[in-house]
Amino acid sequence: MSRDLVVLFLGFTLGALLCLVQYVLIRLRRWPRNPYIGIALRITRDSDDAWWQVHHAAAPWIGWAGLSAAFGALLAACGLWVGEPESAGAFSTASAVFGYAGVAIYWLGVKAGHRRPR
């Protein structure tokens, strides 16, 4: 089970860091329009104004997604620290629940940003 916890820890830490960087750069209006990372929908590809409106609306959701992923990573780290095989399954499950909740929150943020009136 410790290998699972290492994978969860690394994955959710990377996700939390990506959300943090994206959140801060969106708030500072320094997140450039690009086709790789960010909310790349048909409406956001049309103009810079649409890109900023959608990302500004999704920024709070991205922040909460990052916090959820960070908490999932913390739970995985606690499971690694405890190191008992009996508790590894519980830490792995709890870490996965919070980490994947972050993915769901991010997805909801994309939908919230997409539906924002212009």
Kinemage of the C-alpha trace (Angstrom):
@kinemage 1
@onewidth
@group {chain A} dominant
@subgroup {mainchain}
@vectorlist {calphas} color= white
{ca met a 1} P 0.000 0.000 0.000
{ca ser a 2} L 2.879 2.403 0.495
{ca arg a 3} L 3.459 2.555 -3.265
{ca asp a 4} L -0.151 3.701 -3.686
{ca leu a 5} L 0.356 6.384 -1.076
{ca val a 6} L 3.527 7.611 -2.801
{ca val a 7} L 1.691 7.859 -6.124
{ca leu a 8} L -1.253 9.664 -4.516
{ca phe a 9} L 1.067 12.023 -2.664
{ca leu a 10} L 3.075 12.936 -5.759
{ca gly a 11} L 0.042 13.251 -8.017
{ca phe a 12} L -2.038 15.371 -5.687
{ca thr a 13} L 0.951 17.533 -4.757
{ca leu a 14} L 1.570 18.228 -8.427
{ca gly a 15} L -2.136 18.973 -8.953
{ca ala a 16} L -2.246 21.310 -5.962
{ca leu a 17} L 0.839 23.186 -7.154
{ca leu a 18} L -0.610 23.540 -10.647
{ca cys a 19} L -3.874 24.889 -9.215
{ca leu a 20} L -1.963 27.309 -6.974
{ca val a 21} L 0.116 28.669 -9.848
{ca gln a 22} L -2.913 28.929 -12.095
{ca tyr a 23} L -5.015 30.644 -9.403
{ca val a 24} L -2.335 33.225 -8.584
{ca leu a 25} L -1.577 33.987 -12.230
{ca ile a 26} L -5.270 34.369 -13.075
{ca arg a 27} L -5.750 36.763 -10.163
{ca leu a 28} L -2.732 38.794 -11.302
{ca arg a 29} L -3.993 38.699 -14.920
{ca arg a 30} L -0.735 37.057 -15.971
{ca trp a 31} L -2.209 33.753 -17.194
{ca pro a 32} L -1.633 33.854 -20.967
{ca arg a 33} L -4.077 32.372 -23.417
{ca asn a 34} L -2.687 29.019 -24.520
{ca pro a 35} L -3.990 25.714 -25.906
{ca tyr a 36} L -2.280 23.485 -23.299
{ca ile a 37} L -3.145 24.443 -19.718
{ca gly a 38} L -6.269 26.264 -18.692
{ca ile a 39} L -9.864 26.295 -19.816
{ca ala a 40} L -9.581 25.779 -23.551
{ca leu a 41} L -13.149 25.850 -24.813
{ca arg a 42} L -14.400 27.033 -28.162
{ca ile a 43} L -15.582 30.306 -26.620
{ca thr a 44} L -12.254 30.952 -24.898
{ca arg a 45} L -10.321 30.433 -28.113
{ca asp a 46} L -12.281 33.199 -29.841
{ca ser a 47} L -10.977 36.222 -27.954
{ca asp a 48} L -8.802 37.378 -25.098
{ca asp a 49} L -11.820 38.944 -23.403
{ca ala a 50} L -13.684 35.623 -23.351
{ca trp a 51} L -10.532 33.889 -22.053
{ca trp a 52} L -10.282 36.308 -19.107
{ca gln a 53} L -14.000 36.245 -18.302
{ca val a 54} L -14.106 32.462 -18.120
{ca his a 55} L -10.873 32.140 -16.142
{ca his a 56} L -11.840 34.923 -13.740
{ca ala a 57} L -15.153 33.184 -13.038
{ca ala a 58} L -13.419 29.819 -12.551
{ca ala a 59} L -10.566 31.122 -10.348
{ca pro a 60} L -12.317 30.560 -6.980
{ca trp a 61} L -13.164 27.016 -8.012
{ca ile a 62} L -9.555 26.420 -9.049
{ca gly a 63} L -8.401 27.645 -5.637
{ca trp a 64} L -10.748 25.273 -3.808
{ca ala a 65} L -9.695 22.409 -6.076
{ca gly a 66} L -6.070 23.087 -5.178
{ca leu a 67} L -6.866 23.068 -1.464
{ca ser a 68} L -8.716 19.779 -1.796
{ca ala a 69} L -5.819 18.222 -3.714
{ca ala a 70} L -3.360 19.558 -1.129
{ca phe a 71} L -5.405 17.987 1.674
{ca gly a 72} L -5.421 14.699 -0.258
{ca ala a 73} L -1.630 14.911 -0.551
{ca leu a 74} L -1.375 15.657 3.170
{ca leu a 75} L -3.438 12.582 4.007
{ca ala a 76} L -1.202 10.447 1.788
{ca ala a 77} L 1.887 11.882 3.508
{ca cys a 78} L 0.365 11.083 6.914
{ca gly a 79} L -0.237 7.522 5.764
{ca leu a 80} L 3.393 7.232 4.695
{ca trp a 81} L 4.531 8.703 7.996
{ca val a 82} L 2.425 6.320 10.103
{ca gly a 83} L 3.674 3.412 8.007
{ca glu a 84} L 1.405 0.774 9.510
{ca pro a 85} L -0.087 -1.582 6.918
{ca glu a 86} L -3.427 -1.685 8.748
{ca ser a 87} L -3.939 2.082 8.441
{ca ala a 88} L -2.453 2.465 4.941
{ca gly a 89} L -5.722 1.474 3.302
{ca ala a 90} L -7.685 4.060 5.261
{ca phe a 91} L -5.207 6.824 4.460
{ca ser a 92} L -5.122 5.787 0.815
{ca thr a 93} L -8.907 5.881 0.540
{ca ala a 94} L -9.242 9.205 2.351
{ca ser a 95} L -6.472 10.713 0.244
{ca ala a 96} L -8.123 9.533 -2.955
{ca val a 97} L -11.516 10.912 -1.901
{ca phe a 98} L -10.166 14.404 -1.200
{ca gly a 99} L -7.799 14.444 -4.153
{ca tyr a 100} L -10.393 13.358 -6.667
{ca ala a 101} L -12.881 15.768 -5.101
{ca gly a 102} L -10.409 18.439 -6.182
{ca val a 103} L -10.700 17.167 -9.755
{ca ala a 104} L -14.492 17.391 -9.520
{ca ile a 105} L -14.315 20.914 -8.086
{ca tyr a 106} L -12.006 21.986 -10.923
{ca trp a 107} L -14.451 20.530 -13.451
{ca leu a 108} L -17.341 22.387 -11.797
{ca gly a 109} L -15.286 25.576 -12.028
{ca val a 110} L -14.870 25.060 -15.759
{ca lys a 111} L -18.620 24.667 -16.076
{ca ala a 112} L -19.261 27.738 -13.887
{ca gly a 113} L -16.867 29.831 -15.942
{ca his a 114} L -18.385 28.584 -19.189
{ca arg a 115} L -21.908 29.583 -18.100
{ca arg a 116} L -20.972 33.061 -16.943
{ca pro a 117} L -23.108 35.677 -18.706
{ca arg a 118} L -21.322 38.141 -20.940
